[in-house]
């Protein structure tokens, strides 16, 4: 799945990523293209908090590119147990 978030500002790229993660199965990958510089920090935190794998990150030129693999929401599950 590809998310085209060029020109959108925080928090919209991460909200779009979150919605996409709800639609895909564990192990599937999502490509995110964005131009907002804060997206780099936000994607790192999103993946770390929810336990997804950030497989690739290219931020040297716009649009920035992120390849994220969905994993189980391990950290969220721990919070609610």
Secondary structure, 3 states (H helix, E strand, C coil): CEEEECCCCCCHHHHHHHHHHHHCCCCCEEEEEECCCHHHHHHHHHHHHHCCEEEEEECCCCCEEEEEECCCCHHHHHHHC
